[in-house]
């Protein structure tokens, strides 16, 4: 195959959102396979201005090209969804011009529907998808079918694309991954808590991630409600939430106060580096993913958080959803009924009272996650797209 890949995505980079970290790991893992990698993204307002490679602690460097396109999203409060559409279309006008005079030996690897337009310029295009067909993508299926290969992050998405007419052999299921080295520290839990200024003797129940994503509930309110009830009878418990966006901390404080959780019973942390995230996870007693039972969470995700939880070697409590069951099972996590705070509280309490169960689940989860590293994922993708 070509030894050059351009990863093309219409998104801010770097960014405090998970997709920024995902792009960094994707490009880094391709580069680590000996591929020349270029990331093409729009130049946008309100970017994180740190050096992207330093910001994400990239070990295998790659090139970054930012194409100018007017950022209509600054008018989002006025234009609504039209702002995104305008920015997206304008960016792809610049993309087509940029690639018009470049070598066709380079493979285009894109997460954008319109990235498949580059097939009309003679490029080989690989299309990666983290969602299904949906209500609008069905109108773009003829364009998406021009892609030479499709990468789906779970088998549910693949099955939906096959039902839509894509050939089974052209689609690879490649879940997200993790960098195990980030979680390989030798510090004890007590030492980590001292360094992070966390309660040293409390049972810490943790969630890592944003409070909400694009206005969508991520199950944090349910976790907060379950914790408040648990804490009433178990004062030696502490809630830790890490990775909140600007403004979310104040909103959560108000929610916690409204249900009677005392301020000393929780710690809320904003966005931190991945290495710091790993330390917070490793300092915890229980790691929670309380996703609600919506179509997106049930069927169209492969959360990086899940693999990081597994790598942290701490027991996991998660909503029982098909997308999660693709990776975790009853030997690697405890499952709760989605949207059921009583079930969540009960299962967390079970873990807090059973150290042997915690050790057994954490050990099995870590054993399984060793097969889901970013490098192994990149190797599988490169082998798949090399078979013309």
N, C-alpha and C positions, 0 to 999 in steps of 0.2 A: 504493500500500500504506500501511499504518499507518506513522507516523513514530516509533513507539515499539516497542522490542523488549526483552523480558525474557529474559535468558540464565539458565537454571535448571540448577543442577548440585549434586549431593550430594557435595561434596568440600571439603577444607580450602582456605582462601584467605585470605592468601597461604600458600605452601608452598614447600619446597625441591624438590619433585618437579616433573617436566616438565609435568604437567597444570595446575599453577598458572600457569606462564608461558604455556601455551597459552590458558587462559581470559583472561588479561590481554590477549594479542595479539588474540584474537577480539573481545572487547568494544571494545578500542581501535580496531580496524579498522572495526567497525560505526559507532562514534561518529564516526570520521573521514569517514564517508560522509554525515554530517548527520543521523544517526538518534539519537533519544533512547534511551540504553541504560541498563538497570538489570540488575545481576548479583545473583541471589538464591542464597545458599549457606547451609549450616547454621553456627551458631556452635558451634565444636568446641574441645575441650581441645587442648593441645600445638600451638597455632597459632604461626606466626611473627607477632610482635606489631608489626612495623614497619607504617607506613602503606602499604597495598597499592599505591596509585598511585605512590608514591615508590619503593617496593621494586622495582617492575617498570619504572620510568622511563616511565610512561605519558604520552604526549603529547596524546592526545585523551581527556579525562576521562569517566568514567561513574559512575553511582551504584552503591553497594553496599548491599544489604540482607541482614543476617544473621538468620535465623530460629532461635530457640532450639530445640534438640532434645537430649535427654540423650545424651551421647556414650558409648554402650555399648562402643565400641572400646577404652576403657581397661581393660575386662575381657576383652580378646581372648585373653589367655593361658589364661583359664579357660573362656570360652564358645566359643572358636573362631569359626567362620563365623557362628554364631548371633548373635554380637555385631554383625556388619555388618548382618545381616538386620533385627535389632531397631532399630538406629539408622536404617537406610534407611526402614523402614516408618513409624517415629515422625516422621521428618522430613517425609514426605509427608502425614501427617495435618495437620501444621502448614501445609504448603504449600496444601492444599485449603482450609483455613480462611482463610489469608491472601488467596487469590485469589477467594474467594467473593463479596466485595463490591467488587471492582475492575472497571475498565472493560474490556469485551471487545474494544475496539479495539486493544489491545496484543497483539502477536504473542509467543507463547511459543517460545523456541528452547532445546531441551533435549538433553542427552546421556544422560539417564536414561530407562530404560524406563517407570518410573512417571510421568514427566513427561507422558506421553500421556493420563493420567487427566484432565488439565485440559480435554480436548475435551468431557468430559461437563458441564463448566460453561460451554460455549459459546465457548471460546477456539480461535483458529487456532493449531495446534501444528506446529512444524518440528522434526523429530527428526534429530539428527546421530549417526552411528555410526562408531566406530573399530574395531569388531570385527564378525564375522559372526554368523550365527544361533546357533551353539553348541548345547550340550546342553540348556540350560534356556530360552533365549530363544524356542525354538519354541513353548513353551506360552503365550507372551505375544504371539504374532503378531497375533491379533485386536485386541489393544489397540494395538500399533504401527501397524497398518494404518489406524487412525483419524487418524494424523498426516496433515496436508495435503501435506507435502513431506518427503523424506528426503535428507540430505546424507551421502554416503559418502566416506571419505578415499582410497579407491582403487577401481579398476574391478572387482577380484576380489570385494570386499564387495558392490558393486552387483549383480553377476551372481548372487551367492548370494541376495540379497533378491528379485531378479526371479524366480529359480527357485522361491522360496517363495510367490510369488503377488502380489508388489508390481508395480504398473504401471511399466514402464520410464520413461515420460515424467514420473513423479513423483519420480525419483531423480536427483540431480546428483552427479557425481564432482568433489570439490574437495579436492585434496591440501593438506597443510599448507603454510606459507609462511615468509617470513623478512623481517626489517626490514633492508634493505641499508645504511641509514645507520649502523647499529651497526658495520658492517664497513668503513667508508669512511675510516678513519684513514690519514694520510700517513706514519706512522713507518716507518722501515726495519726489517727483521727484526733487525738488530744492536741498534738502539735499543730495540725492544720487549723483547729478551732481557735487556738491561741493566736496564730498568725492572722486569722480572718476576723478576730474579735467576735466570735460566736460563743454562746453558752457552752461551757465545757462539760457539764454533766447532764444537760437536758437531752431528751429524745427529739432529734431534729427531723421534721417532715418537710421535704423540699420539692419545689417546682421550679424548673428553669425555662424561661421563655417570656414572651410578651403577654400582657394581660389580655389583649385582643389583637386580632389580625384583620385589617380592613373592616373593622367594626364587628367582626364575627366573634362570638363567644368561644373561648378555648377551654371552658370548664373551670376557670379559676374561681369564679363565684361559688361554684359547688364545693370546691376544695376548701375555701375559706369558711363556708357554712359548716362543713363536716368537721373542720379543725376546731371551730369555736365550740361546738358541742362536745368534742373529745376533750378539749382543754378544761372544761368545767369540772370533770371528774378525774383529770390527769394533769395536775398543775406542772408536772415535770416534762411537759411537751412544748416544743417551739416550732413555729412555722417560718420557713425560709423561702423567699421568692427572689430569684435572681434573673436579671435581664430585662427589667421593665423599661419601656420607652419613656421619653420625656413627658411628664405630665401624668403618667399612669400611677406613679407612686402615691401622689396626693389623692387620686381617685380611689385607690385601694385602701388607703388609710381611712377614708370616709366610710367605705363599705365595712371594714373591720370594726370601726368604732360603732357603727349602727347596729351590729349584732353582738356587741358587748365583749369583744376580744380586747384585753388590756394591751397597751403598747409594749410592755416588756415581754409579751408572749410571741412576738413576731419580729422578723428582720426583713426589710424590703431593700433590694439592691438594684441599681440601674444596670445599664449595659456595661459589661466588662469583657476583657480579652478571653479567648478560648482557654488559655492556660489557667486563668483565674476561675473560669466556669468549672473546669475539671476539679480544681481544689475544693470549691464549694460542694460539688457532687460527692467527692470522696469524704468530705467532713460530715455528711448526712447519715441518718439512720434509715430513712425510707425515701425513695424517689417516686414522685407521682406524675402520671399522665392521665388527667381526668377529662378526656375529650368527650364532647357531647355527641349524641347519635344523630348526626346530620349526614346527608349524602356524601359530602366532601370528606369528612373525617372517617366515615365508615368504609369508603371505597377508593378514595383518590389521594392517598398520601403514603409517604414512607419517611416519617419524621427523623431528621438527624438526631434529635433529642433522644429517641429510643436507643439508637446505637451508642450514643454517649453514656446514657444511663447504664447500659450493659457493660461498657468498658470501665465504668467507675467502680464496679464490684460491690454495689449496694443493692438491696432488694427493691424490686419494682412493683408498684401498684398501678394498674392501667385499666382503662375502659375496655370492655369486651366487644371489640369491633373487628370485622373481617380483615381490614387493612393491617391491624396490629397482629392478628393471628397468623398472618403470613410469615412473621419472624418469631414471635414469642408464643410459648405454649404453657401448659400448667406446670412444667418442670422449671421454667425460667422466670415466671412472674405470677403474681396473684391478680385475678381479673375481678372487676366489679361491674355491676349493671350500670350502663350509661345513664346519666341524669338522675342518679339515685344517691343522695348524700348519706343516707343511713347505711347503705351498702358500703360506701367508701369509708365511712367512719369505722364500721365493723371490721373491715379487712385491714386497715391501718393498725387498729388496736391489736388484731391477731398477730401481726408482724412484731409489734413492739413487745409482745409478751412471749415470743418464741424465737430465741436467738439461733437455735439450730436450723429452723426453717429459713431464717434470713441468710445464713451462711450457705445453705444448700441452693437456694434460688440464685443468689449472687454468683456462686461458683459456676452453675450451669449456664447462666446468662453470659458470663465472660467467656466460657469455653465456646459458646456458639458465636459470639461476636468476632472471634478471631478469624472467621471466614468472611467477614464483611468489612475488610479494610479498604480504604480508597484505592490503594495500589492494586489489590486483587480485582476490584471493580474495573479499574482502567484497563487492566490486562485482558479481562473478558470482553470489554467493549472493543478494544483495538483488534483482538482476534476476530470478533464477529464482523466488524466493518471491513476487515482485510479480505474476507472471502467474497470476491466479486462474482 
